[in-house]
Amino acid sequence: MNWIETLFHIDPDLGTGSLETLIVGAVVLVAAGLVLSRATRSRRTS
């Protein structure tokens, strides 16, 4: 899970993978928020 190190040739989290985990977690949370927001909006209009 060290794709940042492989892609950019930098090691911001000293190889622990915590930065990658935070990025993936943030993307998942944003996606879930968008899905829930759309579902709530469609319930209000129907």
N, CA, C and O of each residue as an XYZ file, in Angstrom:
184
protein
N       0.826     -1.191      0.000
C       0.000      0.000      0.000
C       0.867      1.251      0.000
O       0.519      2.246      0.636
N       1.953      1.213     -0.681
C       2.847      2.366     -0.767
C       2.852      2.933     -2.174
O       3.912      3.089     -2.781
N       1.672      3.241     -2.696
C       1.584      3.712     -4.066
C       2.073      5.136     -4.218
O       2.514      5.510     -5.304
N       2.013      5.950     -3.168
C       2.538      7.311     -3.264
C       4.051      7.268     -3.436
O       4.612      8.011     -4.241
N       4.710      6.392     -2.672
C       6.157      6.265     -2.796
C       6.547      5.794     -4.188
O       7.525      6.276     -4.758
N       5.794      4.865     -4.730
C       6.091      4.342     -6.062
C       5.814      5.376     -7.139
O       6.601      5.524     -8.074
N       4.714      6.088     -7.020
C       4.297      7.026     -8.048
C       5.134      8.306     -8.054
O       5.565      8.763     -9.112
N       5.361      8.881     -6.874
C       6.023     10.187     -6.791
C       7.474     10.119     -6.318
O       8.166     11.137     -6.293
N       7.926      8.946     -5.949
C       9.303      8.756     -5.451
C       9.607      9.609     -4.223
O      10.713     10.127     -4.067
N       8.599      9.748     -3.351
C       8.776     10.407     -2.061
C       8.224      9.490     -0.981
O       7.452      8.577     -1.276
N       8.608      9.723      0.254
C       8.170      8.864      1.353
C       7.667      9.729      2.512
O       8.347      9.851      3.531
N       6.477     10.333      2.363
C       5.990     11.269      3.375
C       5.615     10.622      4.704
O       5.633     11.292      5.737
N       5.277      9.339      4.698
C       4.863      8.680      5.942
C       5.876      7.632      6.401
O       5.558      6.776      7.226
N       7.080      7.701      5.872
C       8.182      6.813      6.253
C       7.851      5.338      6.046
O       8.296      4.483      6.812
N       7.079      5.048      5.023
C       6.802      3.663      4.662
C       5.723      2.969      5.460
O       5.554      1.758      5.322
N       4.989      3.685      6.288
C       3.969      3.035      7.110
C       2.669      2.795      6.355
O       1.890      1.917      6.726
N       2.432      3.559      5.308
C       1.193      3.415      4.556
C       0.035      4.201      5.133
O      -1.083      4.105      4.628
N       0.273      4.975      6.176
C      -0.817      5.709      6.822
C      -1.376      6.812      5.927
O      -2.580      7.069      5.946
N      -0.529      7.461      5.154
C      -1.013      8.512      4.265
C      -1.931      7.930      3.197
O      -2.983      8.497      2.904
N      -1.543      6.821      2.626
C      -2.385      6.177      1.618
C      -3.723      5.745      2.209
O      -4.762      5.876      1.561
N      -3.702      5.238      3.423
C      -4.935      4.828      4.088
C      -5.850      6.027      4.319
O      -7.061      5.930      4.120
N      -5.283      7.149      4.736
C      -6.085      8.354      4.942
C      -6.683      8.858      3.635
O      -7.841      9.275      3.606
N      -5.918      8.827      2.566
C      -6.426      9.291      1.272
C      -7.572      8.409      0.796
O      -8.614      8.913      0.377
N      -7.386      7.107      0.858
C      -8.436      6.181      0.429
C      -9.669      6.333      1.319
O     -10.794      6.323      0.819
N      -9.471      6.473      2.616
C     -10.599      6.664      3.532
C     -11.370      7.937      3.237
O     -12.600      7.948      3.292
N     -10.656      9.010      2.925
C     -11.320     10.280      2.596
C     -12.127     10.157      1.318
O     -13.244     10.669      1.239
N     -11.577      9.485      0.315
C     -12.298      9.295     -0.940
C     -13.565      8.473     -0.714
O     -14.617      8.784     -1.272
N     -13.467      7.432      0.100
C     -14.634      6.599      0.397
C     -15.696      7.414      1.139
O     -16.883      7.304      0.830
N     -15.288      8.222      2.104
C     -16.253      9.035      2.845
C     -16.936     10.063      1.943
O     -18.143     10.275      2.057
N     -16.191     10.692      1.064
C     -16.784     11.667      0.144
C     -17.766     10.971     -0.794
O     -18.860     11.481     -1.036
N     -17.389      9.824     -1.318
C     -18.282      9.082     -2.214
C     -19.558      8.664     -1.486
O     -20.651      8.784     -2.039
N     -19.431      8.179     -0.261
C     -20.606      7.780      0.513
C     -21.498      8.990      0.800
O     -22.724      8.884      0.748
N     -20.895     10.121      1.098
C     -21.670     11.336      1.331
C     -22.438     11.782      0.102
O     -23.586     12.214      0.199
N     -21.797     11.676     -1.062
C     -22.480     12.044     -2.295
C     -23.649     11.112     -2.591
O     -24.712     11.566     -3.013
N     -23.463      9.833     -2.376
C     -24.536      8.861     -2.604
C     -25.697      9.116     -1.653
O     -26.852      9.115     -2.077
N     -25.410      9.333     -0.383
C     -26.474      9.595      0.588
C     -27.183     10.912      0.307
O     -28.399     11.016      0.471
N     -26.431     11.905     -0.112
C     -27.035     13.194     -0.440
C     -27.976     13.065     -1.619
O     -29.072     13.626     -1.606
N     -27.564     12.340     -2.628
C     -28.416     12.145     -3.810
C     -29.666     11.342     -3.443
O     -30.761     11.643     -3.916
N     -29.500     10.329     -2.606
C     -30.647      9.519     -2.202
C     -31.637     10.348     -1.390
O     -32.848     10.222     -1.570
N     -31.128     11.191     -0.503
C     -32.004     12.039      0.306
C     -32.732     13.050     -0.573
O     -33.920     13.310     -0.383
N     -32.017     13.612     -1.526
C     -32.623     14.598     -2.419
C     -33.709     13.972     -3.277
O     -34.742     14.595     -3.522
N     -33.485     12.744     -3.738
C     -34.492     12.111     -4.582
C     -35.727     11.711     -3.767
O     -36.830     11.663     -4.312
N     -35.564     11.432     -2.508
C     -36.728     11.107     -1.655
C     -37.574     12.348     -1.400
O     -38.800     12.257     -1.325
N     -36.931     13.509     -1.268
C     -37.662     14.737     -1.007
C     -38.487     15.182     -2.200
O     -39.566     15.749     -2.029
N     -37.998     14.934     -3.397
C     -38.699     15.402     -4.584
C     -39.792     14.460     -5.042
O     -40.630     14.842     -5.859
N     -39.804     13.233     -4.535
C     -40.841     12.302     -5.006
C     -42.010     12.217     -4.068
O     -42.959     11.478     -4.329
